[in-house]
Each structure stands twice: as structure tokens, then as C-alpha cells.
Amino acid sequence: MDAKSQLKKWVEEGRSIVFFGGAGVSTESNIPDFRSADGLYNQQYKYPPETIISHSFYLREPEEFFRFYRNKMLYLDAKPNKAHLALASLEKAGKLKAVITQNIDGLHQAAGSREVLELHGSVHRNTCSRCGKFYDAAFVKNADGVPKCECGGTVKPDVVLYEECLDTKVMQKAVQYIEHADVLIVGGTSLTVYPAAGLIEYYTGSRLVLINKSATPMDSRADLIITEPIGEALGMFLNEEDLEAMR
């Protein structure tokens, strides 16, 4: 049995499937990842990207931070791709219990997924650091320089920067889902960013599926490895309504 047929069989048999994904899930929606040959880490800026998107840099050079953030992290016109839509279909069918994502683009929710745990936050939630007022991503995108609330406070994206901690409640919930999963599908992630990558350690089942174009440090633990684009791998789970919407 080939790898995709095996995945199909496991999904058909599964009753508590969990998906854990990274930047590779959204590259097919034309959102660049960070570590590929043309990703953000391989482009040249005045400062390295990992420096710009750190908490200390945000405090020290807010204008430079927001200039980079708007240009390289806000893709408000991006649309869900086959992978996002397929996962939403599996959830509607009662198969998929949760999507755990390292992405901040909100495309899983745009595709129709309901139970989405965003480990690194979301560009769609922005809050005044002084009064707590909520602002959407369009406000930040269209603001000049540092986005300011009407009270004068800085509007900060709810995105986890380097040097910041992940949300404890979100992590705990992710661990619970993974511990109780009968199938864990991991896709579009290099599994090198911790603590998120460490979540796989909580899976004790025998149906760990890795879908990634390149090798990962967890390949030796996988029960099934698929190296084709994730949209192609999961596309077989799209329903007719999803396919029609994409035409």
C-alpha cells in the first residue's frame, strides 16, 4: 500500500485525529515560510529577521518593526488552499478534533475550521497596550508608522515574538488533544522551533504521519512519511462543495 492510500485508510478508521502544522501549510497560499531557500531568513535586511521580530527590538525600534511586519508578515489577501479546506472538511465530518498551528495568518478559520489552537498568536487580533481596545489587522496594515490607539497607546499584534512565552493555556490544550489522538498528522513544519516542536513528544500512538517536502528531526519516529506538497497530500479529503468553491 502506498503512503497516500495508507493515510486515507488511517483517516477513515480514525475517530480522534489531530493536525499539527507549520508555515508549509500556507506557502501554497503564497505566504512565504521562514526557512526555505526563498524564505524570510534567506533575504537581506538591515537587521536579521529573527532580530526584528524579537520583543526587545519591538520595544527599541518600533517603527522598523512595524515596517517589516507590514511588508513581510501581513498577507491579508491570502486565501485558504487545499490543505486548509481539507482539514475543515475532516472536522465537519467528525474526524478531526483540532488543528494546532504555528501560523498566524488565520487561514484555517477562513477555511471553516472551528477548533484551531494558534500557538504563535494571530495577526487578526491587535490590542492597545494601554487601554486594551481591540483592532483588526486592516487597521495595523493601513496605519502610518507605529499604529496608535485613540487613547495614545501602541496597538500591538497578538503575535508571539522571539523572547516572548507561548500562551500556557493554549499549550496545555494542545498537549491534551495530542495525548488523546489516535492519528496525529504533522505537516508543513521543519520541527525545529521549540517549544512548539516538542509537542510531538506527547503523542504515544502508532499512527504518526509526517507530511513535509524535506526531512525533519522526527522522521525516525514517524509511522508514515509523505514528501509531496501538503495540499496534494490532503486534497483527497476535500468534499465537492470545497472543490466547487475553488473553481
N, C-alpha and C positions, 0 to 999 in steps of 0.2 A: 504493500500500500504506500503510495507516495505521500509526501508531507501534507499537502493540502487536503487530500482525502482523509488522512488521519485527523487533522484539525476539524474537519467537518463532522466526523464521527464523534469526536470528543464533545464538540459543541451540542450535537444532537442529544447526547447522553447526559450532558451537564445540567445541573439544577441550581448551582451556585457559582456562576462564572464571574470572575473579576478581571478587569483590564487595567493594566498599569502602563502608561505611555509617556513619551517624551517628545522632543522637538521634531523628530522624524515623522510624527503623525500629521504635523501641519505643513511640512515642506511641500506636499502635493497641493496645498492651498496657496502656494507661492509665498510662504513665510519662511525666511532663511533660518537654518539652525545656527548653532554657535561653533561647532567643532569640525564641520566638513571642510573640504578644500576651499569652498567659496563662502564659508560661514563667517560670522562676525569676528571670531578670534583670529582669522587669517586676513583681515582687512586692516589697513593702516589708518590710524587716527593719531591725534596729538598725544592722547593717552591710550593705554591698552583698554579694551572694552571692560575687562574684569575690574579695572580700577575705576572707570567711570560709573559702573553700576554697583558701586560699594556704598555703604551707609556713610562712611567718613567723607567720601568725595561728594556725595549728595549734600552734606552739610557745608562742606568747604567751598564747592564750586557749583551751586545750584543752577546757574544759567547754562553752564556747559553740560551738566547732567541732563537738563530738560531738552537741550538741543539734540543730544544723542538719542534720548528716549523717544522724542517725536519722530526722528528720522529712521531709527532702527528697531524700535520695539512696538510702535503703534501701526498696526495694519488693519484699519477699521473697515476697509472694503473687502477683506478676505472672506471667502465663502467656505462652508464645510465641504470636505471631499468625501470620497467613497468610504474611507475608514470611519470618519465621524458618523456618517449616515448609517453604516452597517452596525456600529455599536449601539446607536439609538434604536435600531430595529430589533436587535437582540434583547435590549432592555424591555421594549414594548411586548416582546414575545414571552417575557418572564424568565428568560435565560440568564441575562446579565444583571448582576446585583449592583455593581458600582463601576464607575470609571474613576481611576486615580490618575491625575495628570500633573506633570511638571510644567505644562504650558500655561500661559497667562492670557491667551487670546480669546477665550470664551467660545470657541467654535464647537465644542461638544454640546454646550447648551443650545447654541444656534441650530444644531442638527436635530435637537429634540431630546437629548439625554437629560434625565432629571436628577439622578444621584451622581453628582460629579464632585469629587474632592480635589480641590485645587491646592496642591502643596506649596506652590510659589506665588499664590495670590492671583489677581486678575487686573488687567488694565481697565476693566469696566467699572471698577469701584475706586473712587477717589474721594478723599476726606480732608477737610480743613483741619490742620494740626492745632488750630486754636479753638474753634467753636464746634468742630465735629460735623459740619454741614456736608452733605453728600453731593458729589459732582460726577457727571458721566465722562466717558473717555473723550467725547467730542469737545467738551469744554477745555480739557487739557490740550488736546490737539490744536485747537484754534487760539489758545491764549498766546499772548506775546511774552517772551521771556519766561520768568518763573510764574506759574499760574497762581493767582491770588484770589482768596475768598472776599466777599463783600465786607467781611469784618477786618480784612487786612492780613489774615493768616495765610500761610502757604498751603496750597492744595497738593497733598502727597498721594501718589498712586498706591493702591493696596497691592504692591508687588514686593516680594521678599528680595531684598538686596543682599549682596555679599556683606558679611559681618552681622547680619540680622538672623534671628532664630525663626525656624518654621513654627507655625501655629500648633501648639501641643494637642489641642482637641482634634484638629484635622488629622494629625499624625496618628493619634490613638484610634480614631475611627478607621483609618486606612489599615492599620495593623489588624483590627478586628475583622474587617472584610477579608483580608488576605488569609488570616488564620482559618477562616471558615470556608474558603473557596475549594471547590472540587476541581476546578480548572483555573489556572492563572495564566493569562495571556499578557506577555510583556512585549511592547512594540515601539519602535522608533526612538529608542534610547540607548546610549552607549554604556549606561550603567556605571558611570564613573563619578557622578555627582552625589556626594553624601551630605546629609543623612538619607536622602530620598532613595538612593540605590540600595541601601541596606534593608529596605522593606521586604525584598525578596526572601531574606533570611527567615521571615516569619511563615513562609509557605512550607507546609510539611507534606503536601500531597504528592502524587506521582504523575501529574499532568501539567508540567511547567512548559509553556510554549514561548519561545523567543522568536520574534519577527523583527529582523534588523538587517540592513544591507551589509554591514560589516560585523566582524567578530566582536564579542563582548567578554568581559572577565567572568561572566556567569555561564558561558556556553557549556562548560563541562558538567554543570548541574542540570542543564535543560533535558527534558524528555523528548522535545521536538524542536527543531530549528528550521526556520524558513527565512531565506535570504533575499526574497523578492520584495519590491515596494509594498508597504503595508496596505495601501489602497487596493492593490491587486489581490493580496492575500485574504483580506476581509471582504472583498467585493462580492463574493459568492453568498454573503448573508444579507445583501440588500433585497428589499422587497420591491414589488412592481411600482408601488407609489413613489418610493425613493428614486428608482430608475427613471420614472417619468419626469420627476422634478428636476433631474439633472440634464434632461434633453433640451 
